[in-house]
Amino acid sequence: MGPWRCLLLLPLLAAALRAQQQHFMEYVERRLTLLEERISQWHDQSSRYSTELRDFKNQVLGMLEAAEKEREAMRAEAESAAVRVDRLEREVDYLETQNPAPPCVEVDETLMDKQVATAKQRKNEKYTKLTDCSDTIASVRAMKILKRFGSASGLWTKDAAGSSEKIYVFDGTANDTVYVFPRMREFTLFSATRKAARIKLPYPWVGTGHLVYDGHLYYIRQQGPSFQVIKFNLANKTVVDSSVFPAEEQIPVFGLSPATYIEVSADEEGLWAIYATKEDEKNMCLAKLDPGSLDIEQMWDTPCPRENAEGAFVVCGALHVVYNTRLPSRARVQCVFDVSGTLAPEDASLVYFPKRYGSHASLKYSPRERQIYAWDDGYQIIYRMEMKKKLEV
């Protein structure tokens, strides 16, 4: 190709380059225009969303403010209702105290004559007190619900005579393993039994009438139609002694606790056994036990009915029986039997327990702490008692 041809092609190439440059600029301008339109559209949408979000926020704040006002109003109503309920319970307690429920005893002349004759005979066999304890329960001063552990029936207690702080837990009405917690803190804080030692008993227990007393476990074993009191040493894990309870044809001692045939109790005077037989199946019997030999020192027929009874305990030589109904209600001590005769019937206070979940499966009185360890539908409860002096008859 000659030089004169190259000179002819240069204007054509320049014209083509200018045309391409023009097309490229037009393309860039179109793209920029589209980008600006999208930015403008995004800006409009963002502004609209911000406005909607601000309106929604204001709407939510208004709803929250209204909900807070309603919550405060409901809280005030709940507090007012709680005050009214508390006042009503105090009034019910007062009315129940002023108008006690009639005892569940059929009265006829033959029975009254028999009771009078028995009472005269008992006066000559009055119980000789071992201590100068002259207190009786005036009221339940406070109730503390610790936790929920185990099944609906069971018992928990401390050593009624020793100074140990260990907590002993019997889960159920038929078992052979006792849980032992080192202190109340471990029992309260931990829901599982990993912090508890386990004591495997040589024989399974029956009912919830067992007791820990002076380093020994006194528990009830059923062997055929008879019942044994087993004395088990907690230190060396051995059976120290056992005794067949000298009562024929035993029946459940509490009408509302059909698994318990013998209730072993402790007070300031020592060990007691509460039981019932078919010979006088309407009322309970009481026996004084020798902690060392398990011998029966003395026995009494009490006027306390078994019907609607859910538990019992002894305080300063006086049997206190707790009654309830088959539906959960306010349990009460309605029958008190003092073996020494130093507590007049009119001086025995009608003690009412606060309304709870169901009925007591066990009630264990601690004479050194003056409080009761109760098991109520799987809940472990402590009742602190207000005491008063007996007035001699």
C-alpha positions in Angstrom: 0.0 0.0 0.0 1.4 3.3 -1.0 1.8 6.5 1.1 -0.8 8.3 -0.8 -3.4 5.6 0.1 -2.6 5.8 3.8 -3.2 9.5 3.6 -6.6 8.8 2.1 -7.6 6.4 4.8 -6.7 8.7 7.8 -9.8 10.8 7.5 -12.0 7.8 7.3 -10.5 6.2 10.4 -10.8 9.5 12.3 -14.5 9.7 11.3 -15.1 6.1 12.5 -13.4 6.8 15.9 -15.5 9.9 16.4 -18.6 8.0 15.7 -17.7 5.2 18.2 -16.8 7.8 20.8 -20.1 9.5 20.3 -22.0 6.1 20.7 -20.0 5.3 23.8 -20.8 8.7 25.4 -24.4 8.3 24.6 -24.4 4.8 26.2 -22.6 6.1 29.4 -25.1 9.0 29.6 -28.0 6.5 29.3 -26.6 4.3 32.0 -25.9 7.3 34.3 -29.5 8.4 33.7 -30.9 5.0 34.7 -28.6 4.9 37.8 -29.8 8.3 38.8 -33.4 7.2 38.4 -32.8 4.1 40.5 -31.0 6.2 43.2 -34.0 8.6 43.2 -36.4 5.7 43.4 -34.4 4.1 46.3 -34.3 7.5 48.1 -38.1 7.8 47.7 -38.7 4.3 49.0 -36.2 4.8 51.9 -38.0 8.0 52.8 -41.3 6.2 52.7 -40.1 3.3 54.7 -38.5 5.6 57.3 -41.9 7.4 57.6 -43.7 4.1 58.0 -41.2 2.9 60.5 -41.5 6.1 62.5 -45.3 5.8 62.4 -45.1 2.1 63.4 -42.7 3.0 66.2 -45.0 5.6 67.5 -47.9 3.2 67.3 -46.0 0.5 69.2 -45.0 3.0 71.8 -48.6 4.0 72.3 -49.6 0.4 72.6 -46.8 -0.3 75.1 -47.8 2.7 77.1 -51.5 1.5 77.1 -50.4 -2.0 78.0 -48.2 -0.7 80.9 -51.2 1.3 82.2 -53.4 -1.8 82.0 -50.6 -3.9 83.7 -50.5 -1.4 86.5 -54.2 -1.4 86.8 -54.3 -5.2 86.9 -51.4 -5.3 89.5 -53.4 -2.8 91.7 -56.5 -5.0 91.3 -54.4 -8.2 92.2 -52.9 -6.5 95.2 -56.4 -5.4 96.3 -57.7 -8.9 95.8 -54.8 -10.4 97.7 -55.6 -8.0 100.6 -59.2 -9.0 100.5 -58.4 -12.7 100.4 -56.0 -12.3 103.3 -58.6 -10.4 105.3 -61.2 -13.1 104.4 -58.8 -15.9 105.5 -58.3 -14.1 108.8 -62.0 -13.7 109.2 -62.5 -17.4 108.4 -59.8 -18.3 111.0 -61.6 -16.2 113.5 -65.0 -17.7 112.7 -63.6 -21.2 112.8 -61.9 -20.5 116.2 -65.2 -19.1 117.6 -67.3 -21.8 116.1 -65.2 -25.0 116.1 -66.3 -28.0 114.0 -68.0 -30.7 116.1 -65.8 -33.7 117.0 -66.5 -36.8 115.0 -67.6 -38.8 117.9 -71.0 -40.5 118.3 -72.3 -39.8 121.8 -74.5 -42.2 123.6 -75.0 -43.0 127.3 -73.2 -46.3 127.2 -70.1 -44.9 125.6 -70.1 -41.9 128.0 -70.4 -44.3 131.0 -67.5 -46.4 129.6 -65.4 -43.3 129.1 -66.1 -42.0 132.6 -65.2 -45.3 134.1 -62.0 -45.5 132.0 -61.2 -41.9 133.0 -61.6 -42.7 136.7 -59.3 -45.7 136.3 -56.8 -43.6 134.4 -56.6 -41.1 137.2 -55.1 -43.7 139.4 -52.6 -44.6 136.7 -51.6 -41.0 135.8 -48.5 -40.8 133.7 -45.4 -39.7 135.6 -43.7 -36.9 133.6 -39.9 -37.2 133.0 -39.4 -33.5 132.3 -40.8 -30.2 133.5 -42.2 -29.5 130.1 -45.5 -27.6 130.5 -46.0 -26.1 127.0 -48.7 -26.6 124.4 -49.2 -25.3 120.9 -51.0 -21.9 120.7 -50.9 -21.4 116.9 -48.9 -21.8 113.7 -46.7 -18.8 113.8 -45.2 -19.1 110.3 -45.1 -21.5 107.3 -42.2 -21.9 104.9 -42.4 -24.0 101.7 -38.9 -25.2 100.9 -39.2 -27.1 97.7 -40.9 -30.0 95.9 -39.1 -33.3 96.1 -40.2 -36.9 95.4 -43.6 -38.4 95.3 -46.9 -37.2 96.8 -46.3 -39.2 100.0 -43.2 -39.3 102.2 -41.5 -37.7 105.1 -38.5 -35.6 105.9 -37.0 -34.8 109.3 -33.9 -34.0 111.4 -32.7 -36.0 114.4 -35.3 -35.2 117.0 -32.9 -35.6 119.9 -29.4 -35.1 118.6 -27.7 -31.9 117.5 -27.0 -33.0 113.9 -28.1 -30.8 111.0 -28.5 -33.7 108.6 -31.8 -34.0 106.7 -33.3 -37.4 106.3 -35.7 -38.0 103.4 -38.1 -41.0 103.0 -39.6 -40.9 99.5 -42.8 -42.9 99.2 -44.7 -45.2 101.5 -42.8 -48.4 100.6 -39.1 -48.2 99.9 -35.7 -49.2 101.4 -33.5 -46.3 100.6 -33.1 -43.2 102.8 -31.6 -40.0 101.4 -29.3 -38.0 103.7 -28.4 -34.4 103.0 -25.6 -32.9 105.1 -27.4 -29.6 105.8 -30.6 -27.8 105.0 -28.8 -25.7 102.4 -27.9 -28.7 100.2 -31.4 -30.1 100.5 -32.9 -26.7 99.5 -30.6 -25.7 96.7 -30.3 -28.9 94.7 -33.2 -30.6 93.1 -31.4 -33.8 92.3 -30.1 -36.3 94.9 -26.5 -36.1 93.8 -25.6 -34.2 97.0 -27.3 -36.8 99.2 -25.8 -39.9 100.7 -28.0 -43.1 100.4 -28.7 -45.5 103.2 -29.9 -48.9 102.1 -32.0 -50.5 104.8 -32.1 -54.2 105.5 -35.9 -54.3 105.3 -38.2 -52.0 103.4 -40.4 -49.6 105.3 -44.2 -49.2 105.2 -46.1 -45.9 105.7 -44.7 -42.6 106.8 -44.6 -43.0 110.5 -40.8 -43.3 110.9 -38.5 -41.3 113.2 -34.8 -40.3 113.6 -34.0 -40.1 117.3 -30.6 -39.9 119.0 -28.6 -41.3 116.1 -31.0 -44.1 115.4 -33.7 -44.7 112.9 -37.0 -46.1 114.2 -39.0 -47.4 111.2 -42.0 -49.6 110.6 -41.7 -52.9 108.8 -44.7 -55.0 107.8 -44.3 -58.8 108.0 -47.5 -60.5 107.1 -50.4 -59.3 109.4 -48.0 -58.0 112.1 -45.8 -54.9 112.3 -42.3 -54.5 113.6 -40.5 -51.5 114.9 -36.9 -51.6 113.7 -34.2 -49.7 115.5 -31.4 -49.0 113.0 -28.0 -47.5 114.0 -27.2 -44.7 111.5 -23.5 -44.6 112.3 -22.6 -48.2 111.6 -25.6 -49.1 109.4 -26.7 -52.1 111.5 -30.0 -53.2 113.1 -29.7 -52.7 116.8 -33.0 -54.2 117.9 -36.5 -55.0 116.6 -39.8 -55.6 118.2 -43.2 -56.9 117.1 -45.7 -54.2 118.1 -47.9 -55.8 120.7 -51.3 -54.9 119.2 -53.6 -57.3 117.4 -55.5 -56.7 114.2 -54.1 -53.3 113.5 -55.7 -50.9 111.0 -54.5 -47.6 109.5 -54.1 -45.1 112.2 -55.2 -42.1 110.1 -58.3 -42.1 107.9 -56.7 -40.0 105.2 -53.3 -41.9 105.2 -54.2 -45.5 104.6 -50.5 -46.7 104.3 -49.6 -45.6 107.8 -50.3 -48.2 110.6 -47.9 -46.9 113.3 -46.7 -43.3 113.8 -43.5 -43.1 115.8 -43.3 -39.6 117.4 -40.8 -37.9 119.7 -41.3 -35.0 122.1 -39.6 -33.6 125.2 -40.6 -36.8 127.1 -39.1 -39.3 124.7 -40.6 -41.8 122.2 -44.3 -42.5 121.5 -46.3 -44.7 119.2 -49.7 -43.8 117.7 -51.7 -46.7 116.3 -55.2 -48.1 116.0 -56.8 -51.6 116.3 -60.1 -53.1 115.2 -61.0 -53.5 118.9 -61.8 -49.8 119.0 -61.5 -48.9 115.3 -63.1 -45.5 115.6 -60.4 -43.9 117.9 -56.6 -43.9 118.1 -54.4 -45.5 120.8 -51.2 -44.1 122.2 -48.2 -45.9 123.7 -45.0 -44.7 125.5 -41.9 -46.5 124.1 -38.6 -47.2 125.7 -36.0 -45.9 123.2 -33.4 -48.5 124.3 -35.4 -51.7 124.4 -38.5 -50.8 122.4 -40.7 -52.0 125.2 -44.1 -50.5 125.7 -44.1 -48.6 129.0 -47.7 -47.6 129.1 -50.7 -47.5 126.8 -53.8 -45.3 126.5 -57.1 -45.4 124.6 -57.7 -41.8 123.4 -60.9 -40.1 122.4 -59.4 -38.9 119.2 -61.2 -40.2 116.1 -59.4 -41.8 113.1 -62.0 -40.5 110.6 -60.6 -37.5 108.5 -57.3 -37.6 110.5 -54.3 -37.0 108.3 -51.5 -37.0 110.9 -50.6 -36.6 114.5 -47.7 -35.7 116.8 -46.9 -35.4 120.5 -45.9 -32.2 122.3 -45.0 -32.3 126.0 -46.9 -35.5 126.6 -50.0 -34.4 124.7 -51.2 -36.1 121.5 -52.2 -33.5 118.9 -54.3 -35.0 116.0 -54.6 -33.1 112.7 -57.8 -33.4 110.7 -58.8 -32.5 107.2 -61.4 -33.4 104.6 -61.0 -35.6 101.5 -60.9 -32.4 99.4 -58.0 -30.1 100.0 -58.9 -27.7 102.8 -57.6 -26.0 105.9 -56.2 -28.7 108.2 -56.6 -28.2 111.9 -55.7 -29.7 115.3 -59.1 -30.7 116.6 -58.3 -33.3 119.2 -55.7 -33.1 122.0 -55.2 -35.8 124.5 -52.8 -35.1 127.5 -51.6 -38.3 129.2 -50.5 -36.4 132.3 -53.9 -34.7 132.7 -52.3 -31.2 133.1 -54.0 -29.8 130.0 -57.7 -29.0 130.4 -59.8 -29.6 127.3 -60.9 -25.9 127.2 -57.3 -24.8 127.2 -56.4 -26.8 124.1 -56.1 -24.3 121.2 -57.8 -25.0 117.9 -54.7 -24.8 115.8 -55.3 -24.1 112.0 -52.7 -24.7 109.3 -52.5 -22.4 106.3 -54.3 -23.7 103.2 -51.8 -25.6 101.0 -51.8 -28.1 98.1 -53.5 -31.2 99.4 -53.3 -33.0 102.7 -50.3 -33.9 104.9 -48.7 -37.2 104.3 -46.5 -36.8 107.4 -46.0 -34.3 110.3 -42.8 -34.6 112.3 -42.4 -32.4 115.4 -38.9 -31.3 116.4 -38.8 -30.7 120.2 -35.5 -28.9 120.1 -36.6 -26.5 117.3 -40.3 -26.3 118.2 -41.3 -26.7 114.6 -42.9 -29.3 112.4 -41.5 -30.8 109.3 -44.4 -31.6 107.0 -44.8 -33.4 103.6 -47.7 -32.1 101.6 -48.3 -33.6 98.1 -44.6 -33.7 97.4 -43.9 -30.3 98.9 -41.6 -30.0 102.0 -42.9 -27.5 104.5 -41.7 -26.1 107.8 -44.3 -24.9 110.4 -43.0 -22.7 113.2 -45.2 -23.1 116.2 -46.2 -20.5 118.8 -46.3 -22.1 122.3 -48.1 -21.3 125.5 -48.1 -22.7 129.0 -50.6 -25.4 130.1 -53.0 -24.7 132.9 -53.4 -27.6 135.3 -56.8 -29.1 135.8 
